């Protein structure tokens, strides 16, 4: 694999910072999404609402329709199972779902930028991208990538400094 050019190191540092922020936000959003889905699709049947008749922040029930089978609650949209929310106001559960989806696109861009600047093999990009869909993986990948990239940059910069130093200084 070709190695990154020394001239691209400032861009790599910027991409790393962007990737770190994106991976943490995506990981938190994914955990919120997972919590929301557990609350809605298990027998708990709750959604979170802001405003409305129940006050500033409250959980409202969700009614599973008559066509819902026990397994359809764990695999949404596999049959004609209709879930009816009893809440009014702003549906925070739906907002979490949409926000994670859109921010995952930003996260994928951050992964692509990091991957392309570091010139890693394609399977590494797939592993980075999975961080936005596998709970907790983005946190582990963020720590691994940050440590690896910082170490790589420091090593390459030290090699460049020793290679460009005058003969008597080495």
LINJO-V467467 format. One record per pair of residues at least 12 apart in sequence whose C-alpha atoms are under 7 Angstrom apart, sorted by sequence separation. I is the first residue (numbers start at 1). J is the second residue. D is the distance in Angstrom with one decimal. If there is no record, write none. Layout:
((I,J,D) (I,J,D))
This chain:
((47,59,5.4) (48,60,6.3) (46,59,6.0) (47,60,5.4) (67,80,6.2) (68,81,4.5) (112,125,6.8) (128,141,6.9) (46,60,5.5) (47,61,6.4) (67,81,5.2) (111,125,6.7) (46,61,4.6) (47,62,6.9) (45,61,5.7) (46,62,5.5) (65,81,6.0) (45,62,5.0) (65,82,5.0) (111,128,6.1) (64,82,6.2) (65,83,6.0) (111,129,6.5) (64,83,4.7) (63,83,5.7) (64,84,6.5) (62,83,6.4) (63,84,5.1) (108,129,6.0) (40,62,6.9) (62,84,5.5) (63,85,6.4) (62,85,4.4) (61,85,6.2) (62,86,5.8) (61,86,5.4) (60,86,5.9) (61,87,6.8) (60,87,4.9) (104,132,6.2) (42,73,6.7) (41,73,5.0) (41,74,6.0) (53,88,6.8) (52,88,5.2) (52,89,4.0) (49,87,6.7) (51,89,4.9) (50,89,5.8) (51,90,6.2) (49,89,6.1) (50,90,5.0) (49,90,5.4) (50,91,6.6) (49,91,4.6) (50,92,6.5) (48,91,6.2) (49,92,5.2) (48,92,5.4) (48,93,5.4) (47,93,5.8) (36,93,6.0) (33,96,6.1) (32,96,7.0) (33,97,6.0) (29,96,7.0) (30,100,6.6) (29,100,5.5) (26,100,6.8) (26,103,6.6) (26,104,6.4) (26,107,6.8) (23,107,6.4) (22,107,5.3) (22,110,6.9) (19,110,5.0) (18,110,6.4) (19,111,6.4) (15,110,6.9) (15,113,6.4) (16,114,6.4) (15,114,5.7) (12,114,6.9) (30,132,7.0) (31,135,6.4) (12,117,6.2) (27,132,6.5) (30,135,6.3) (26,132,6.0) (27,135,6.9) (27,136,6.2) (27,138,5.5) (27,139,6.5) (4,117,6.6) (4,118,5.6) (24,138,6.9) (4,119,6.4) (23,138,5.4) (24,139,6.3) (3,119,6.4) (23,139,6.8) (2,119,6.6) (23,142,6.3) (20,142,5.8) (16,146,6.9))
